[in-house]
Amino acid sequence: MKVNSQNPSIELNAYVKQVRQQQKTADAAQSAGQPTQEKGDKVNLSSQAREVQQASEMLKSMPDVRTEKVEKVKMEVDKGTYKVVGAQVATDMLKESFENNMILQKVNTRV
């Protein structure tokens, strides 16, 4: 069954109705002693869904911690040479927020 409607509840109701009808047909055939043919659902992923799946796999393969950067910062803190530049921190935070908003806008326009 292909889902294209803007109203998911209508799609779900149509799907449930189709599944129930198939089950009734299979039950009737089984009661009559006829062999039933197993049918399964078919899923077709859109190219966007494949992209999301690939991105998810890539994220899973990336380490949570950048060990070399952590070690460098630890050494600088221990030596007393680690300096925090507030303006750079603020700029990086704004940049990340902007990038996240751009990504969300792209995702929302694709849906």
MIDOSE-1310 file (N, C-alpha, C; in nm, 2 decimals, decimal comma, always signed):
residues 111
mkvn	+0,08/-0,12/+0,00/+0,00/+0,00/+0,00/+0,09/+0,12/+0,00; +0,06/+0,22/-0,09/+0,14/+0,34/-0,10/+0,07/+0,45/-0,02; +0,15/+0,52/+0,06/+0,09/+0,62/+0,15/+0,13/+0,76/+0,09; +0,03/+0,84/+0,05/+0,05/+0,97/-0,01/-0,03/+1,08/+0,05
sqnp	-0,13/+1,05/+0,14/-0,22/+1,14/+0,19/-0,16/+1,24/+0,29; -0,22/+1,35/+0,30/-0,18/+1,45/+0,40/-0,24/+1,42/+0,54; -0,34/+1,32/+0,54/-0,40/+1,29/+0,67/-0,36/+1,15/+0,71; -0,27/+1,13/+0,80/-0,22/+0,99/+0,83/-0,32/+0,90/+0,89
siel	-0,42/+0,96/+0,96/-0,52/+0,88/+1,02/-0,61/+0,81/+0,92; -0,64/+0,88/+0,81/-0,71/+0,82/+0,70/-0,63/+0,71/+0,63; -0,50/+0,73/+0,62/-0,41/+0,63/+0,56/-0,41/+0,51/+0,65; -0,40/+0,53/+0,78/-0,39/+0,42/+0,87/-0,52/+0,34/+0,87
nayv	-0,63/+0,41/+0,87/-0,76/+0,34/+0,86/-0,78/+0,25/+0,74; -0,73/+0,31/+0,62/-0,74/+0,24/+0,50/-0,65/+0,11/+0,50; -0,53/+0,13/+0,56/-0,44/+0,02/+0,58/-0,49/-0,09/+0,67; -0,55/-0,05/+0,78/-0,61/-0,15/+0,88/-0,72/-0,22/+0,81
kqvr	-0,80/-0,15/+0,73/-0,91/-0,21/+0,66/-0,86/-0,32/+0,56; -0,76/-0,28/+0,49/-0,70/-0,37/+0,39/-0,64/-0,50/+0,46; -0,57/-0,48/+0,57/-0,51/-0,59/+0,64/-0,62/-0,68/+0,70; -0,73/-0,63/+0,75/-0,84/-0,71/+0,81/-0,91/-0,79/+0,69
qqqk	-0,92/-0,73/+0,58/-0,99/-0,80/+0,46/-0,90/-0,91/+0,42; -0,77/-0,89/+0,42/-0,68/-1,00/+0,38/-0,68/-1,11/+0,48; -0,69/-1,07/+0,61/-0,69/-1,18/+0,71/-0,82/-1,26/+0,70; -0,94/-1,19/+0,67/-1,06/-1,26/+0,66/-1,05/-1,36/+0,54
tada	-1,00/-1,31/+0,43/-0,98/-1,40/+0,31/-0,89/-1,52/+0,34; -0,78/-1,50/+0,42/-0,69/-1,61/+0,45/-0,76/-1,70/+0,55; -0,84/-1,65/+0,64/-0,91/-1,74/+0,74/-1,02/-1,82/+0,67; -1,09/-1,76/+0,58/-1,19/-1,83/+0,50/-1,13/-1,94/+0,42
aqsa	-1,02/-1,91/+0,35/-0,95/-2,02/+0,27/-0,90/-2,13/+0,36; -0,85/-2,10/+0,48/-0,79/-2,20/+0,57/-0,91/-2,28/+0,62; -1,02/-2,22/+0,65/-1,14/-2,30/+0,70/-1,19/-2,39/+0,59; -1,18/-2,35/+0,47/-1,22/-2,44/+0,36/-1,12/-2,55/+0,32
gqpt	-1,01/-2,55/+0,39/-0,91/-2,65/+0,37/-0,82/-2,62/+0,25; -0,82/-2,50/+0,20/-0,74/-2,46/+0,09/-0,60/-2,41/+0,14; -0,50/-2,44/+0,07/-0,37/-2,38/+0,12/-0,36/-2,23/+0,10; -0,31/-2,17/+0,20/-0,30/-2,02/+0,19/-0,16/-1,98/+0,14
qekg	-0,16/-1,87/+0,07/-0,03/-1,82/+0,02/+0,01/-1,70/+0,11; +0,13/-1,71/+0,17/+0,17/-1,61/+0,26/+0,20/-1,48/+0,18; +0,15/-1,37/+0,23/+0,18/-1,24/+0,17/+0,24/-1,15/+0,27; +0,33/-1,08/+0,24/+0,39/-0,98/+0,33/+0,38/-0,84/+0,29
dkvn	+0,40/-0,75/+0,38/+0,41/-0,61/+0,34/+0,54/-0,58/+0,27; +0,53/-0,48/+0,18/+0,65/-0,43/+0,11/+0,68/-0,29/+0,15; +0,80/-0,26/+0,18/+0,84/-0,13/+0,22/+0,94/-0,07/+0,11; +0,90/+0,05/+0,06/+0,99/+0,12/-0,04/+1,04/+0,24/+0,03
lssq	+1,17/+0,26/+0,05/+1,22/+0,37/+0,11/+1,25/+0,48/+0,01; +1,21/+0,60/+0,04/+1,24/+0,72/-0,05/+1,39/+0,74/-0,05; +1,44/+0,82/-0,14/+1,58/+0,86/-0,14/+1,62/+0,94/-0,02; +1,52/+1,02/+0,03/+1,55/+1,10/+0,15/+1,56/+1,00/+0,27
arev	+1,48/+0,90/+0,28/+1,49/+0,81/+0,39/+1,62/+0,73/+0,38; +1,67/+0,70/+0,26/+1,80/+0,63/+0,25/+1,91/+0,72/+0,29; +1,90/+0,85/+0,26/+2,00/+0,95/+0,31/+2,01/+0,96/+0,46; +1,89/+0,96/+0,52/+1,88/+0,97/+0,67/+1,94/+0,84/+0,73
qqas	+1,91/+0,73/+0,67/+1,97/+0,60/+0,71/+2,12/+0,60/+0,70; +2,17/+0,65/+0,59/+2,32/+0,65/+0,57/+2,38/+0,75/+0,67; +2,32/+0,86/+0,69/+2,37/+0,96/+0,79/+2,37/+0,90/+0,93; +2,27/+0,83/+0,96/+2,26/+0,76/+1,09/+2,37/+0,66/+1,11
emlk	+2,39/+0,58/+1,01/+2,50/+0,48/+1,02/+2,64/+0,55/+1,03; +2,66/+0,66/+0,96/+2,78/+0,73/+0,97/+2,80/+0,79/+1,11; +2,70/+0,84/+1,17/+2,71/+0,89/+1,31/+2,74/+0,78/+1,41; +2,68/+0,66/+1,39/+2,70/+0,55/+1,48/+2,85/+0,51/+1,47
smpd	+2,91/+0,52/+1,36/+3,05/+0,48/+1,34/+3,15/+0,58/+1,40; +3,11/+0,70/+1,42/+3,20/+0,81/+1,47/+3,21/+0,79/+1,62; +3,33/+0,82/+1,67/+3,35/+0,81/+1,82/+3,28/+0,93/+1,89; +3,23/+0,90/+2,01/+3,17/+1,01/+2,09/+3,27/+1,11/+2,14
vrte	+3,39/+1,07/+2,16/+3,49/+1,16/+2,22/+3,61/+1,16/+2,13; +3,66/+1,28/+2,10/+3,78/+1,30/+2,02/+3,90/+1,29/+2,12; +3,95/+1,18/+2,14/+4,05/+1,15/+2,24/+4,18/+1,24/+2,23; +4,22/+1,26/+2,11/+4,35/+1,34/+2,09/+4,32/+1,48/+2,13
kvek	+4,20/+1,54/+2,11/+4,17/+1,67/+2,15/+4,16/+1,68/+2,30; +4,10/+1,58/+2,36/+4,08/+1,58/+2,51/+4,22/+1,57/+2,57; +4,31/+1,49/+2,52/+4,44/+1,48/+2,58/+4,52/+1,61/+2,57; +4,51/+1,68/+2,45/+4,57/+1,81/+2,43/+4,53/+1,91/+2,54
vkme	+4,39/+1,92/+2,55/+4,34/+2,01/+2,65/+4,38/+1,98/+2,79; +4,38/+1,85/+2,83/+4,42/+1,81/+2,96/+4,57/+1,85/+2,99; +4,65/+1,83/+2,89/+4,79/+1,87/+2,90/+4,80/+2,03/+2,92; +4,73/+2,10/+2,84/+4,73/+2,25/+2,85/+4,68/+2,29/+2,99
vdkg	+4,57/+2,23/+3,04/+4,52/+2,26/+3,17/+4,62/+2,23/+3,28; +4,69/+2,12/+3,27/+4,79/+2,08/+3,37/+4,91/+2,17/+3,37; +4,94/+2,22/+3,25/+5,06/+2,31/+3,24/+5,02/+2,46/+3,28; +4,89/+2,48/+3,28/+4,84/+2,62/+3,31/+4,84/+2,71/+3,18
tykv	+4,85/+2,65/+3,07/+4,86/+2,73/+2,94/+4,72/+2,73/+2,87; +4,62/+2,66/+2,92/+4,49/+2,66/+2,85/+4,42/+2,79/+2,87; +4,38/+2,85/+2,76/+4,32/+2,98/+2,77/+4,18/+2,97/+2,70; +4,08/+3,03/+2,76/+3,95/+3,03/+2,70/+3,93/+3,17/+2,65
vgaq	+3,89/+3,18/+2,52/+3,86/+3,31/+2,46/+3,71/+3,32/+2,45; +3,65/+3,40/+2,53/+3,51/+3,41/+2,54/+3,44/+3,44/+2,41; +3,50/+3,53/+2,33/+3,44/+3,57/+2,21/+3,44/+3,46/+2,11; +3,54/+3,37/+2,11/+3,55/+3,26/+2,02/+3,44/+3,15/+2,06
vatd	+3,43/+3,13/+2,19/+3,32/+3,04/+2,24/+3,19/+3,09/+2,20; +3,16/+3,22/+2,22/+3,03/+3,27/+2,18/+3,00/+3,26/+2,03; +3,11/+3,29/+1,95/+3,10/+3,27/+1,80/+3,07/+3,13/+1,76; +3,14/+3,04/+1,82/+3,12/+2,89/+1,79/+2,98/+2,85/+1,83
mlke	+2,93/+2,90/+1,94/+2,79/+2,86/+1,99/+2,69/+2,91/+1,89; +2,71/+3,04/+1,85/+2,61/+3,10/+1,75/+2,62/+3,03/+1,62; +2,74/+2,99/+1,57/+2,76/+2,92/+1,45/+2,69/+2,79/+1,45; +2,71/+2,71/+1,56/+2,64/+2,58/+1,57/+2,49/+2,60/+1,57
sfen	+2,44/+2,69/+1,64/+2,30/+2,72/+1,65/+2,24/+2,75/+1,51; +2,31/+2,84/+1,44/+2,27/+2,87/+1,30/+2,27/+2,75/+1,21; +2,38/+2,67/+1,22/+2,38/+2,55/+1,14/+2,27/+2,45/+1,17; +2,24/+2,43/+1,30/+2,13/+2,35/+1,34/+2,00/+2,40/+1,29
nmil	+1,98/+2,53/+1,29/+1,85/+2,58/+1,24/+1,84/+2,56/+1,09; +1,95/+2,58/+1,02/+1,95/+2,56/+0,87/+1,92/+2,41/+0,84; +1,97/+2,32/+0,91/+1,94/+2,18/+0,89/+1,80/+2,15/+0,92; +1,74/+2,20/+1,03/+1,60/+2,18/+1,06/+1,51/+2,24/+0,95
qkvn	+1,55/+2,35/+0,90/+1,47/+2,41/+0,79/+1,47/+2,32/+0,67; +1,58/+2,27/+0,64/+1,59/+2,18/+0,52/+1,50/+2,05/+0,54; +1,51/+2,00/+0,66/+1,43/+1,88/+0,70/+1,28/+1,91/+0,69; +1,24/+2,02/+0,74/+1,10/+2,06/+0,74/+1,05/+2,09/+0,60
trv	+1,13/+2,14/+0,51/+1,08/+2,16/+0,37/+1,07/+2,04/+0,29; +1,15/+1,93/+0,33/+1,14/+1,80/+0,26/+1,02/+1,72/+0,30; +0,96/+1,75/+0,42/+0,85/+1,66/+0,47/+0,73/+1,70/+0,40
